[in-house]
Amino acid sequence: MFRRILIANRGEIAVRIIRACREMGIEAVAVYSDADAHALHVSMADRAVRIGPPPASASYLSSDAIIAAARDTGAEAVHPGYGFLAENHDFAFACANAGLVFIGPPGPVIQQMGSKIAARQLAARAGAPVVPGETPADQRDESIAAAARRIGFPVLLKPAEGGGGIGMKAVLEEAGLLPAIAQARREARAAFGDGTLYVERLIARPRHVEVQILADDHGHVVHLFERECSIQRRHQKVIEETPSTALTPALRARMGEAAVAVARAAGYRNAGTIEFLLDMEGRAFYFLEMNTRLQVEHPVTEQVVGVDIVRAQIAVAAGQPLPWSQQQLSQRGHAIEARVYAEDAARNDLPQAGPLLLYREPSMPGVRVDSGYAEGGEVSVHYDPLMAKVIASGETRETARARLLAALRTYPILGIQTNIPLLLELLEHPRFIAGDVDTQFLDQEGDAIRARLVTDPPPEVLAVAEQAVRAPASGTRASATTDHDPWSVLRGIRV
């Protein structure tokens, strides 16, 4: 087993990995930019190394700085978390060349599965169903347009590289085709340095269901069942849950088998996720892509399957076999995760930045909070606005939903706006309660939901604030400031 691991990330995922290292008796080395000098992951790690100024391009995306930090601290392995360099095959190669174990799949696998075109071809060879589509060898605009006409409208234009919905364009009819091709290509080149496009049939109102897989160096590949990730905004997930309300046992088994087949065909190792689109009209599913890293939403799987995915990642990277077979894995109960963002949901999800004047995480049965912040910390303008993930689990879906509502209502955050009011509205929406969701849910219901948002602090938050005044926290991660009276630093808050 490793003696020391460097974590090439920040925020809540860095904290999550540090906790796994601590359980396993492994020293954790954090890296940080100047903007994160006082961040929670820095204070929690055994050692911390500055790697550059605030811009990610000069710090968290600097392979040279991170590898130098690993060498200087004597780390034997690097865990990339998610985002930043997690799916960068050049970084995986650089780690190997530096004698460091990359806690993830091999570089060639990341490279192959990072191309949507290559991944799609591999999935088809492995027997997984793929959405009907084409990747023209001739990448001129007219050739892309001809492929779209052959497939039939509506179609979806996608960049061959990258992710996060960047460059994806839905085209409903011929009139909008050529402008959409030009725009998709511009965005793909700007974001990924590659304007290659492919065209696939647009599945109307699909559900987004993904399957978690784990593979080791001893020929074992298992799946940890599915996660429903249909509630999205701009192709980014907001709420995830498992089990999916859409899957029958037979469909669940078929999707799991398809995910394992793709992973085996790729020669996969470590944790990964196979994403599928589920066509609710025909009960058919189609391979979408593979994420060659740990997913943001991995905790919902951990809560229901009872597997520590991060611990398994580290063990597999150290050469150990997976400790269980597919037959030993099962789902128990239900879990729902809500992503808490520093965003003003009433103003089109405008990102927020500033000090956390009051920040108290909920603590109650069946609720887990993965976060990277503490009271007195600051949300930076330089990075993703994800603050925390709140995961609620229970014997039934309704128990998990009720617990998540209760947790979010008693999650006081003052100093910046968050999307908690939006999350509460989503969890209480009749369609969510009924499990009737698809990837168009927020497009269809978002305006009405936002019109109902109440952004003033709810009574529960004010009650916690009053408690903070009367009995300020001490000796806990909530007390990260030298001034223990939050009202002495609050400005512009209307009560």
C-alpha positions as CSV (number, residue, x, y, z in Angstrom):
1,M,0.0,0.0,0.0
2,F,1.1,3.6,-0.6
3,R,2.7,5.6,2.2
4,R,2.0,9.0,0.8
5,I,-0.5,10.3,-1.9
6,L,-0.7,13.7,-3.5
7,I,-4.1,15.0,-4.2
8,A,-4.1,17.1,-7.4
9,N,-7.4,18.9,-6.7
10,R,-9.2,21.2,-4.3
11,G,-12.5,21.7,-2.6
12,E,-14.9,19.0,-1.5
13,I,-13.3,16.2,-3.6
14,A,-9.9,16.9,-2.1
15,V,-11.4,16.7,1.4
16,R,-13.2,13.5,0.5
17,I,-9.9,11.9,-0.7
18,I,-8.0,13.1,2.4
19,R,-10.6,11.4,4.6
20,A,-10.1,8.1,2.7
21,C,-6.3,8.4,3.1
22,R,-6.7,9.0,6.8
23,E,-8.8,5.8,7.2
24,M,-6.2,3.8,5.3
25,G,-3.2,5.2,7.3
26,I,-1.8,7.0,4.2
27,E,-0.3,10.5,4.4
28,A,-2.2,13.0,2.3
29,V,-0.4,15.9,0.5
30,A,-2.6,18.8,-0.6
31,V,-1.8,21.3,-3.3
32,Y,-3.1,24.8,-3.4
33,S,-3.1,28.1,-5.3
34,D,-2.8,31.5,-3.7
35,A,-6.6,31.8,-3.6
36,D,-6.8,28.5,-1.6
37,A,-4.1,29.2,0.9
38,H,-6.5,29.0,3.8
39,A,-8.9,26.5,2.3
40,L,-10.3,23.5,4.2
41,H,-8.4,20.9,2.2
42,V,-5.1,22.6,3.0
43,S,-5.7,22.6,6.7
44,M,-6.8,19.0,6.7
45,A,-3.9,17.5,4.8
46,D,-0.7,16.2,6.4
47,R,1.3,18.4,4.1
48,A,0.4,21.2,1.7
49,V,2.4,22.7,-1.2
50,R,1.7,25.9,-3.0
51,I,1.6,25.4,-6.8
52,G,0.9,28.8,-8.2
53,P,-1.3,31.9,-8.5
54,P,-5.1,31.7,-8.5
55,P,-5.9,31.0,-12.2
56,A,-6.3,27.3,-12.7
57,S,-4.1,27.4,-15.8
58,A,-1.2,28.4,-13.6
59,S,-1.9,26.1,-10.7
60,Y,-4.4,23.2,-10.7
61,L,-3.9,22.6,-14.4
62,S,-0.1,22.8,-14.3
63,S,1.2,19.3,-14.7
64,D,4.8,20.3,-14.1
65,A,4.0,22.1,-10.8
66,I,1.9,19.2,-9.5
67,I,4.5,16.5,-10.4
68,A,7.2,18.7,-8.9
69,A,5.2,18.9,-5.7
70,A,4.8,15.1,-5.7
71,R,8.5,14.6,-6.1
72,D,9.5,17.1,-3.5
73,T,7.2,15.6,-0.9
74,G,8.0,12.0,-1.6
75,A,4.5,11.0,-2.7
76,E,4.3,7.7,-4.5
77,A,0.9,8.2,-6.2
78,V,-1.3,11.1,-7.4
79,H,-5.1,11.1,-7.1
80,P,-6.6,13.6,-9.6
81,G,-10.2,13.7,-8.2
82,Y,-12.5,15.0,-10.9
83,G,-12.2,17.9,-13.2
84,F,-8.9,19.7,-13.8
85,L,-6.4,17.0,-14.9
86,A,-8.5,14.0,-14.0
87,E,-9.2,13.0,-17.7
88,N,-6.0,14.4,-19.2
89,H,-4.1,11.5,-20.7
90,D,-0.9,13.6,-21.1
91,F,-1.0,14.1,-17.3
92,A,-1.4,10.3,-16.7
93,F,1.5,9.7,-19.0
94,A,3.6,12.3,-17.2
95,C,2.9,10.7,-13.9
96,A,4.0,7.4,-15.1
97,N,7.2,8.9,-16.6
98,A,7.9,10.5,-13.3
99,G,7.6,7.2,-11.5
100,L,4.3,8.1,-9.9
101,V,1.2,5.9,-9.8
102,F,-1.8,7.7,-11.4
103,I,-4.9,6.7,-9.4
104,G,-7.1,6.2,-12.4
105,P,-7.2,4.4,-15.7
106,P,-4.0,4.0,-17.9
107,G,-3.2,7.0,-20.1
108,P,-4.0,5.1,-23.4
109,V,-7.5,4.2,-22.0
110,I,-8.2,7.9,-21.1
111,Q,-7.0,8.9,-24.5
112,Q,-9.3,6.4,-26.3
113,M,-12.4,6.9,-24.2
114,G,-11.9,10.7,-24.2
115,S,-12.8,10.8,-27.9
116,K,-16.5,10.4,-28.2
117,I,-16.1,9.0,-31.7
118,A,-13.5,6.3,-30.6
119,A,-15.6,5.5,-27.5
120,R,-18.7,5.1,-29.5
121,Q,-17.0,2.8,-31.9
122,L,-15.6,0.7,-29.0
123,A,-19.0,0.5,-27.4
124,A,-20.5,-0.8,-30.6
125,R,-17.9,-3.4,-31.0
126,A,-18.5,-4.5,-27.3
127,G,-22.2,-5.0,-28.2
128,A,-23.6,-2.0,-26.4
129,P,-26.4,-0.2,-28.2
130,V,-25.4,3.2,-29.6
131,V,-27.6,6.1,-30.8
132,P,-27.9,6.1,-34.6
133,G,-25.4,8.5,-36.0
134,E,-22.4,9.3,-38.2
135,T,-18.9,10.7,-38.0
136,P,-18.1,11.9,-41.5
137,A,-14.5,11.5,-42.5
138,D,-15.0,14.6,-44.6
139,Q,-15.5,17.3,-41.9
140,R,-16.6,20.1,-44.2
141,D,-19.8,21.8,-43.1
142,E,-21.8,20.4,-46.1
143,S,-20.6,16.9,-45.3
144,I,-21.8,17.2,-41.7
145,A,-25.1,18.6,-43.0
146,A,-25.5,15.7,-45.4
147,A,-25.0,13.2,-42.5
148,A,-27.7,15.1,-40.5
149,R,-30.1,14.7,-43.5
150,R,-29.4,11.0,-43.7
151,I,-30.0,10.5,-40.0
152,G,-33.2,12.6,-40.1
153,F,-34.2,15.5,-37.9
154,P,-34.1,16.2,-35.1
155,V,-30.4,15.7,-34.7
156,L,-27.7,16.5,-32.1
157,L,-24.3,17.9,-33.1
158,K,-21.5,17.0,-30.8
159,P,-17.7,17.7,-30.6
160,A,-15.6,14.7,-30.8
161,E,-13.5,15.9,-27.8
162,G,-14.4,17.4,-24.4
163,G,-17.6,17.3,-22.4
164,G,-19.9,19.3,-20.1
165,G,-22.3,20.0,-23.0
166,I,-19.9,22.5,-24.6
167,G,-20.4,22.7,-28.3
168,M,-23.5,20.5,-28.3
169,K,-26.3,21.8,-30.5
170,A,-29.8,20.4,-31.0
171,V,-31.1,21.0,-34.5
172,L,-34.8,20.5,-35.0
173,E,-35.1,21.3,-38.7
174,E,-33.1,22.0,-41.8
175,A,-33.3,25.8,-41.5
176,G,-31.1,25.9,-38.5
177,L,-28.5,23.3,-39.6
178,L,-25.7,25.2,-41.1
179,P,-25.6,28.0,-38.5
180,A,-25.6,25.3,-35.7
181,I,-22.7,23.5,-37.4
182,A,-20.6,26.7,-37.6
183,Q,-21.4,27.6,-33.9
184,A,-20.7,24.1,-32.6
185,R,-17.4,24.0,-34.5
186,R,-16.3,27.4,-33.1
187,E,-17.1,26.4,-29.5
188,A,-15.4,23.0,-29.9
189,R,-12.2,24.6,-31.2
190,A,-12.2,27.3,-28.5
191,A,-12.8,24.8,-25.7
192,F,-10.9,21.7,-26.8
193,G,-8.7,22.8,-29.7
194,D,-10.5,20.4,-32.0
195,G,-13.5,21.2,-34.2
196,T,-14.3,17.6,-35.3
197,L,-18.0,17.0,-35.1
198,Y,-20.3,14.0,-35.2
199,V,-24.0,13.8,-35.7
200,E,-26.5,11.6,-33.9
201,R,-30.2,11.2,-33.7
202,L,-31.8,13.4,-31.0
203,I,-33.6,11.2,-28.6
204,A,-36.8,13.0,-27.5
205,R,-37.1,13.5,-23.7
206,P,-34.5,10.8,-22.7
207,R,-33.5,10.0,-19.2
208,H,-29.9,10.1,-18.2
209,V,-28.9,6.9,-16.4
210,E,-25.2,6.0,-15.7
211,V,-23.6,2.9,-14.4
212,Q,-20.6,2.9,-12.0
213,I,-17.9,0.4,-12.8
214,L,-14.7,-0.7,-11.0
215,A,-12.0,-2.8,-12.5
216,D,-8.7,-4.1,-11.2
217,D,-5.4,-5.5,-12.7
218,H,-6.5,-9.1,-12.0
219,G,-9.2,-9.4,-14.6
220,H,-12.1,-8.4,-12.4
221,V,-14.7,-5.9,-13.6
222,V,-17.9,-5.2,-11.6
223,H,-20.7,-2.6,-11.8
224,L,-22.2,-0.9,-8.8
225,F,-25.6,-0.4,-10.4
226,E,-27.1,2.8,-11.8
227,R,-27.5,6.5,-10.9
228,E,-30.4,8.6,-12.3
229,C,-29.0,12.0,-13.4
230,S,-31.8,13.4,-15.5
231,I,-32.3,16.7,-13.7
232,Q,-29.7,18.9,-15.4
233,R,-29.2,22.5,-16.4
234,R,-27.1,23.2,-19.5
235,H,-26.0,19.5,-19.5
236,Q,-24.7,19.8,-15.9
237,K,-26.3,17.6,-13.2
238,V,-28.2,19.1,-10.3
239,I,-29.8,16.2,-8.5
240,E,-28.8,12.5,-8.7
241,E,-30.3,9.4,-7.1
242,T,-30.2,5.6,-7.0
243,P,-31.9,3.4,-7.7
244,S,-33.5,5.0,-10.8
245,T,-37.3,5.0,-10.8
246,A,-37.3,4.1,-14.5
247,L,-35.5,0.8,-14.4
248,T,-37.0,-2.6,-14.1
249,P,-34.8,-5.4,-12.7
250,A,-34.4,-6.8,-16.2
251,L,-33.4,-3.5,-17.7
252,R,-31.0,-2.8,-14.8
253,A,-29.3,-6.1,-15.4
254,R,-29.0,-5.4,-19.1
255,M,-27.5,-2.0,-18.6
256,G,-25.0,-3.3,-16.0
257,E,-23.9,-6.1,-18.4
258,A,-23.4,-3.5,-21.2
259,A,-21.4,-1.3,-18.9
260,V,-19.1,-4.1,-17.9
261,A,-18.7,-5.2,-21.5
262,V,-17.6,-1.7,-22.6
263,A,-15.1,-1.5,-19.7
264,R,-13.6,-4.9,-20.5
265,A,-13.3,-3.9,-24.2
266,A,-11.5,-0.8,-23.2
267,G,-9.0,-2.6,-21.0
268,Y,-10.2,-0.5,-18.2
269,R,-8.8,-0.2,-14.7
270,N,-9.9,1.7,-11.6
271,A,-13.2,3.6,-11.2
272,G,-15.2,4.8,-14.2
273,T,-18.8,5.5,-15.3
274,I,-20.7,4.4,-18.4
275,E,-23.4,6.9,-19.3
276,F,-26.5,5.9,-21.1
277,L,-29.6,7.6,-22.6
278,L,-32.8,5.8,-21.8
279,D,-35.6,6.2,-24.3
280,M,-38.7,6.0,-22.2
281,E,-41.0,5.4,-25.2
282,G,-39.3,2.2,-26.4
283,R,-37.6,1.2,-23.1
284,A,-34.4,1.1,-25.1
285,F,-31.0,2.5,-23.9
286,Y,-28.1,3.8,-25.8
287,F,-24.4,4.3,-24.9
288,L,-23.6,8.0,-24.5
289,E,-20.0,8.2,-23.3
290,M,-17.5,7.0,-20.6
291,N,-16.2,9.2,-17.8
292,T,-12.7,7.9,-17.0
293,R,-12.6,9.3,-13.5
294,L,-14.4,9.5,-10.2
295,Q,-17.8,11.1,-10.6
296,V,-19.1,14.0,-8.5
297,E,-22.2,12.0,-7.7
298,H,-20.3,8.8,-6.4
299,P,-21.7,9.2,-2.8
300,V,-25.2,8.1,-3.8
301,T,-23.8,4.8,-5.0
302,E,-21.7,4.4,-1.8
303,Q,-24.7,5.0,0.4
304,V,-26.9,2.4,-1.4
305,V,-24.3,-0.3,-2.4
306,G,-22.2,0.1,0.8
307,V,-18.9,0.4,-1.1
308,D,-16.2,3.0,-0.5
309,I,-15.4,3.9,-4.1
310,V,-12.4,6.2,-3.2
311,R,-10.9,3.5,-1.0
312,A,-11.3,1.0,-3.8
313,Q,-9.6,3.3,-6.2
314,I,-6.6,3.6,-4.0
315,A,-6.4,-0.2,-3.4
316,V,-6.7,-1.0,-7.1
317,A,-4.0,1.5,-8.0
318,A,-1.8,-0.2,-5.4
319,G,-2.3,-3.5,-7.2
320,Q,-4.8,-5.1,-4.9
321,P,-7.8,-7.1,-6.4
322,L,-11.4,-6.0,-5.9
323,P,-12.6,-7.5,-2.6
324,W,-16.0,-8.6,-3.9
325,S,-17.6,-10.3,-6.9
326,Q,-20.6,-9.0,-8.8
327,Q,-22.8,-11.5,-6.9
328,Q,-21.9,-10.0,-3.6
329,L,-23.0,-6.5,-4.5
330,S,-26.6,-5.3,-4.1
331,Q,-28.6,-2.2,-3.7
332,R,-30.2,-1.5,-0.3
333,G,-32.6,1.4,0.2
334,H,-32.5,4.7,-1.7
335,A,-30.2,7.8,-1.8
336,I,-30.6,11.2,-3.3
337,E,-27.9,13.8,-3.8
338,A,-28.3,17.6,-4.2
339,R,-25.4,19.8,-5.4
340,V,-25.2,23.0,-3.4
341,Y,-23.8,25.8,-5.7
342,A,-22.7,29.3,-4.9
343,E,-25.2,30.6,-7.4
344,D,-28.2,32.9,-7.5
345,A,-30.9,30.7,-9.0
346,A,-33.3,33.6,-9.3
347,R,-30.9,35.4,-11.6
348,N,-30.2,32.6,-14.1
349,D,-27.8,30.8,-11.9
350,L,-25.4,33.7,-11.6
351,P,-22.2,32.5,-9.9
352,Q,-21.5,34.0,-6.5
353,A,-18.2,34.8,-4.7
354,G,-17.4,36.1,-1.3
355,P,-16.9,35.3,2.4
356,L,-19.0,32.7,4.2
357,L,-20.2,34.7,7.2
358,L,-22.3,31.9,8.5
359,Y,-21.9,28.3,7.4
360,R,-23.4,25.4,9.4
361,E,-23.8,22.0,7.8
362,P,-26.8,19.9,8.8
363,S,-26.2,16.8,11.0
364,M,-29.0,14.3,11.2
365,P,-29.6,10.6,10.7
366,G,-29.3,9.4,7.1
367,V,-27.7,12.6,5.9
368,R,-24.1,13.0,4.6
369,V,-22.5,16.3,3.6
370,D,-19.4,16.3,1.4
371,S,-18.0,19.9,1.3
372,G,-14.8,21.8,1.0
373,Y,-15.8,24.9,3.0
374,A,-16.0,26.1,6.6
375,E,-17.4,29.2,8.2
376,G,-15.1,32.1,7.7
377,G,-13.8,30.7,4.4
378,E,-14.3,32.3,1.0
379,V,-15.8,31.2,-2.3
380,S,-13.4,32.3,-5.0
381,V,-14.2,33.7,-8.4
382,H,-11.6,31.5,-9.9
383,Y,-13.1,28.1,-9.7
384,D,-16.3,26.0,-10.1
385,P,-19.1,27.3,-7.7
386,L,-19.8,23.8,-6.3
387,M,-19.7,24.2,-2.5
388,A,-21.1,20.9,-1.2
389,K,-23.1,17.8,-1.9
390,V,-25.9,16.8,0.5
391,I,-26.8,13.1,0.3
392,A,-29.8,11.7,2.1
393,S,-30.5,8.0,2.3
394,G,-33.3,5.9,3.7
395,E,-35.3,2.7,3.4
396,T,-37.5,4.2,0.7
397,R,-37.2,7.0,-1.9
398,E,-39.8,9.1,0.0
399,T,-37.8,8.7,3.2
400,A,-34.6,9.9,1.4
401,R,-36.5,12.8,-0.2
402,A,-38.0,13.9,3.1
403,R,-34.6,13.7,4.8
404,L,-32.9,15.7,2.1
405,L,-35.6,18.4,2.3
406,A,-35.1,18.6,6.1
407,A,-31.3,18.8,5.7
408,L,-31.4,21.6,3.1
409,R,-33.9,23.6,5.2
410,T,-31.4,23.6,8.1
411,Y,-28.3,24.4,6.1
412,P,-27.6,28.1,7.0
413,I,-25.3,29.8,4.6
414,L,-25.1,33.6,4.8
415,G,-22.8,36.0,3.0
416,I,-23.6,34.7,-0.5
417,Q,-26.6,33.4,-2.4
418,T,-26.8,29.6,-3.0
419,N,-29.1,27.4,-5.1
420,I,-30.7,25.9,-2.0
421,P,-34.1,27.6,-2.7
422,L,-34.1,26.0,-6.2
423,L,-33.2,22.6,-4.8
424,L,-36.1,22.8,-2.3
425,E,-38.5,23.6,-5.1
426,L,-37.2,20.8,-7.2
427,L,-37.5,18.2,-4.5
428,E,-41.1,19.3,-3.8
429,H,-42.2,19.4,-7.4
430,P,-45.0,16.9,-8.2
431,R,-43.1,15.4,-11.2
432,F,-40.0,14.8,-9.1
433,I,-42.1,13.2,-6.3
434,A,-43.7,10.9,-8.9
435,G,-40.3,10.1,-10.5
436,D,-41.5,11.6,-13.8
437,V,-38.3,13.3,-14.9
438,D,-36.2,13.5,-18.0
439,T,-33.3,15.6,-19.3
440,Q,-35.7,18.3,-20.4
441,F,-37.3,18.7,-16.9
442,L,-35.6,22.1,-16.0
443,D,-36.1,23.4,-19.6
444,Q,-39.9,22.7,-19.2
445,E,-40.4,23.6,-15.6
446,G,-37.5,25.9,-14.8
447,D,-39.2,29.3,-15.4
448,A,-42.2,28.4,-13.2
449,I,-39.9,27.1,-10.5
450,R,-37.7,30.2,-10.5
451,A,-40.8,32.4,-10.3
452,R,-41.7,30.7,-7.0
453,L,-38.2,31.0,-5.4
454,V,-37.9,32.7,-2.0
455,T,-34.3,33.8,-1.5
456,D,-34.8,35.4,2.0
457,P,-33.3,33.2,4.8
458,P,-36.0,30.8,6.0
459,P,-36.9,30.7,9.7
460,E,-34.7,27.7,10.3
461,V,-31.7,29.5,9.1
462,L,-32.5,32.5,11.2
463,A,-32.8,30.2,14.2
464,V,-29.3,28.9,13.7
465,A,-28.0,32.4,13.2
466,E,-29.5,33.4,16.5
467,Q,-27.9,30.3,18.2
468,A,-24.6,31.4,16.7
469,V,-24.9,34.7,18.4
470,R,-25.8,33.3,21.7
471,A,-23.4,30.3,21.7
472,P,-20.8,30.6,19.0
473,A,-19.3,27.4,17.8
474,S,-15.8,26.5,19.1
475,G,-13.5,23.5,18.5
476,T,-15.4,22.6,15.3
477,R,-14.8,23.2,11.6
478,A,-17.6,25.7,11.8
479,S,-15.5,28.1,13.8
480,A,-12.9,29.1,11.3
481,T,-12.9,32.8,12.0
482,T,-11.2,34.8,14.8
483,D,-14.4,36.8,15.3
484,H,-16.9,34.4,16.7
485,D,-19.9,36.7,16.5
486,P,-21.3,36.4,12.9
487,W,-23.5,39.5,13.4
488,S,-20.4,41.6,13.8
489,V,-19.3,40.8,10.2
490,L,-22.7,40.5,8.5
491,R,-23.5,43.2,6.0
492,G,-26.5,43.8,3.9
493,I,-28.5,40.9,5.3
494,R,-32.2,41.7,5.7
495,V,-34.0,39.7,8.5
